[in-house]
Amino acid sequence: PQLWHSLKSLFTNKKFWIAGFAGAFYSAAMSLVLATMSFFVKYALKLPDAQSSILFAAVLVIAIACVSLWAYLVRKYSLVLIWRIALITLTVAFIPLFFANSLVTGILGSILIGFGFAGAITTNDLIGARIMDEDTRKYNLRREGIISSAMGFMNRLNSLFTAAALLLVKTFFGFESGDNPGPQPDMASRFLMTVFPSILVLIAFVFSLFINFERTEEPKVISQINVSEE
């Protein structure tokens, strides 16, 4: 009975579904970026695919460096506001990379994505924590394990989005695989690396517009940021 009650309350929690789908779309976008980066370097930038590690490093290093900045913005302003700003920043960050035609422009585009990624990953986890805190106050039960597992499951739906992206590039560009990229491998790689991920993050942003929390819930999330930084 206790398990059924937990599942029922979870399935009727509107904020859980909104945050879960937003996280799933954002997670799928970044998974697709990482999966297609070498393909993008080889066919769009016309460079050895081994140099994809440079772009990956640019995304990762900037993301790590900018987490503190996004955490500061969360402390100074509203978490939900910064979450939305992070998602729209990441959406726009894909645009310069679409036009990249060299290693330098590829790195610059990757830096922008890393900056947006830092904001998304910082705020997305805090949104999940806020939902757990709200659930605890409402039902006087601690069910972080169930909620985090359910959100984790939704984030793992990225394979469905990856399959959809591959179906689209096969339809539009004749792409079949890395060994048989079709007649327009450069456009196929740009679509997979920048266009489709940008659309996914934009959808995540739209979901974020339908969630809000009371301002009284802010101090607990801010204290979590302070503890994590110490």
Steps between C-alpha positions, in 0.01 A plus 500: 500500500781743585671439166173543311433827683849624412458412134152654485617828652797503264290439189260780598781747570483750213837653583670161488378438146591847378850488648541139391419569137710817499792301637444220250509734199805687627681176586421357156642811334833475681520123443453558128772767501751265661402212272537696176795727580760292314267477199461880507876558518568263212233613254405857599841630607694274261744403774624164634225365723758451776493877548148468634668456839599868481140609457390262774764644733382854421143410595604317817756751629273800448206315654699420814637854522157663462306294755594744777378793292162340442478405869564865588217606268267249667586647841447855377182442301222241475594139427222454244597824322865396473394150389306651213783736412746208500282297264445785255873582518585142408244509218656811346855372560457237228453764229865615466619139491276434201706751300840377626741410218835462677651372822509850650135579425408150616673561833331838541161342432577221747588757766156657464336160530709426808378822660136416434552139605640615836186698569267220395672230704525725807138610502345174383627312805380777731153492344487129578608570858229764531234252389624250759489763776147598403391134502652451846315801643169399341495134606741506796691213338848485353479343154811639334599154378176439311491849348865505396471151351192601301673812370807297414284259302348789303847636424592162351236538232763680290540192279153571360600852402827377352306252287270781386799716404656217299170438322480867403856521364440182301186653352639846427869434433525130410710430810522135602814471714845642554630267230219594261418865580311567179543778241489787755706389799588857600135607530404172663769548765398863561138391541591229750745715695321836509150517349328202664660553846400867487140402430503253789630760747244750372227247579650461849481879537132498402432238769681719755246779442229287663665454839538736794571480871417718796771748598496355851664187359807692384721492814531121511623478141745787556637324806552185291712701257706644784563157648598351164748782437664454839 
